Structures are given as C-alpha cells and as structure tokens.
Amino acid sequence: MGKLPELYVAVDVEADGPIPGPYSMISLGMAVVGRDDLRFYTELRPISDEFVPEALAVSGLDRDRLLREAPAAEEAMAAAAKWINGLRKEGRPVFLAGPAVFDGMFVHWYFHRFLGKSPFSASGSGIDLRSYWMGLEGCEWVSSRKSVIKQKLGVTGLPHTHHAGEDAAELAGVFEAILASRKE
C-alpha cells in the first residue's frame, strides 16, 4: 500500500474575543481542499462570561442562543476530532488557515483543553495561507491578503461571509487555486 496523500484541511473559526480561555470560540468550520464533499461545521457554547461585543458582532451569531442551544466545547471538539480522524482513511490531514496564528491558536487550545490532544499534531503546526503565498510569490505581507490572492488568480464566487463553514470553504477554494497555479 502506498503512502496516503496529504489532505489540506482549511479551518476557520469565529470567536467572541482575541484569545482562547478568557474568550470563546463560537463556531468552527473545516473544508478539505479539492473535496467539496468533505466539510464540517459546528457552533460551540461559550466557555466564558467575557466577550468583546465588536468581536461577537463579526460572526452575527446570537450569544444567548449559543448558550441555550450550541453543544458544549467538549462535545463540539470531540465531533471535530472524529471528523478529522475519519479523513485518515483517505489521506493525512494537514491544518491550513489564513491567518494560522488566530485560527490555529483557538483550534489548538480548544483541542488540548477539552480533549487533551489535537488530531492535527502535538505542536499545532500547519500551513498559513499568507506565509505560503509570500514564499511562492516573493511578495511583501501587504500583498498576501486573501482578497489580493483571489484577484491575482481570478478566483470568484467565493465570498468571505464570517460564517466559519463558508469561510473554510472559501479558504479551501483559494488554496486549491494556488496549488493549481503552481502546476501551470
């Protein structure tokens, strides 16, 4: 049996503040690059009473509804880990985010805090879209925004909505276009 291919898992989170712990991840979306059929989305019950109203407003999610209806963090992260580990039949999941610092910080912290380990890796390492693009293009940081990448590659029909599931799919589409551009 040959070595399984890497599966780039585009990850997006919405949070109600700048860091995990004092603040909460309130939704998590994942989409496998090149595989529209492999997506995951969950909302999460806030873990703290603290929140930044402006940060919460970005997602458009109702905090009171999340407190009443969303799964607890342990349940949501267990479902996410099960989904990621289920991908291992087809390939090796590799974390992808843009920016990886923000999304990765929340995802890694939540996996370790609520499950004791991350299904991605012990270090939380993965691919940062902007850093990847800078290395590929030799450009400066300012020219590595997702909107710039989309314009340069002619990527359309992938809006950024601040819905974690939709934004994960957007990121997957952008990275798929970047990979295709390398082959040309």
N, C-alpha and C positions, 0 to 999 in steps of 0.2 A: 504494500500500500504506500502510495506517495505521500509526501508532505502536504498537509492541508494548506490552502491559500489563506492569506490574511483577509479578514473581513473588517473593513473600516467602519466603526460604529460612530456615526455623527450623534453627538449628545448636546442637548440644550436644556437649561434649567431656567425657571423663573423663581425669584426669591423676594422676600419682603425686607431685605436689608443687605449690607455689603459683605458680611461674613457668616459662616455657619456657626451655630451654637447660640449666640445671643439672638440670632435671627434665623428664619426658617426657609428651607427650600419648599416652595409651594406647588411646583409641578416639575416633571421630568419627562423629556421626550427623547427617543432614540430612533435612528433610522440607519439601516445598513446601506452603504454607498453601492449604487448599481442594482439594488434589490428593493423595489417599491413594495414588495410583499412582506418585507421584514421591518416592521415598525413596532414601537412600544410607546405607550403614554400612560402616565398616572398623575393624579394630583395627590398632595400629601396634606395631612392635618398639621397645622403649625405646631412647633415644639416649644415655642416661647411666647410669652405675652408681649414681648417687644417687637416692634416693626417700625419701618420708616414709611410713612404714608405715600411719599413720592415713589418709592421702590415698589410698593404694593400696587400702586395705580398703573404701573407699566404693563403688568400682566392682564389687568382688567378682571382678575379673579376676586370673588367676594370672600373676604376673610371669615365672616360669620358662617357662610355656607360651608367653607372648608373645615371649620371647627366642628360643625354638625355632621357633615357627610363624607369627608375625604378619609381614606384609610390612614391609620397610624403610620408613622415613619417606618417602624419595623416591618409592617405588612407590605407597604409600598416598595421598600428596598428589597425585601425577600422576593417579591414578584419580579422586580427588575433583574436581580441576580439570576433567578431561574430562567428568565428570557435570554439573558446574555449567555449563560452556560448552555442553553439549548442550541445556541449558534455553533457550538464546538463540534457538532456532527458534520457541519459544512465547512468550517474554517476556524481560524484563530482570531478572536475578537481583539481589535486594536482601538483604543479610545481616540476619538477625534473631536475637537471642539474649537470654537473660534469666538472668544478667546479661551484657551485651555486653562488659563490661570483662574478665571472666575468660575466657569462651569466645573472644571476639574476639582477645584477646591471644595465646592459643595458636594459633588458626587463622591469623591474620595472620603471626605469627612463623614458623610452620611453612611456609606457602606461600612466603614470601620466602626463608627459609633453604634450603629444599630445591628450590624451582622458580625462584626469582629474581623472582617476581611473584605477586600474588594475583588470581584470577579475579573477585573481588568488586570491588576498587578498589585503587588505589595507596595510599590513605590508611587502608584498613581500616575505613572508616566504615560504619555500618549503624544499625539500629533496636535500641534497648534496650527490652525489654518494660516494665520498671518505670518508666522515664522517660516512655514513651509513655502508660502508664496514669495517671501523676501529672498529666501535661498534660491528658489527656482528662477526668479526674475532679476535678482541682483538690485532690487529697488529698496527705497527707504520705507520706514514704518508707515508714513502718511499714505503711501501708495499701496498699502496692503489691506485696506479696508475691504470688507466683503462687497460693498457696492462698487468699488473700483474694479475688483476682480470680475464681478459679474458683467460690468460694462466692457472690460477688455476682452472677455471671452464670448461676449454676445449671449450671455445667459439671461433668458427672460421667462416669465411665468412662474417665478419662484419668489413670492413676496416675503418680506420679513414682518410677521404679524404680532410677535411677542406671545404667541401660543407655543409652548415648548415642543409639542408634537410637530406642528407645522414648521417651526424654525429648525428643528432637527432635520426634517425632510429637505428644507432649503439648503442647509449646510451640506447634506449628502449630495444634493444635485450640483452644488458649486464644486465640491471636491471631485466628483465624477468628471466634471468638465475640465478641471485642472489636470487630472490624470490622463484624459483623452488628449489634451493639448500637448502633453509630453511626448506622446506617441507619434504626433504628426511631424 
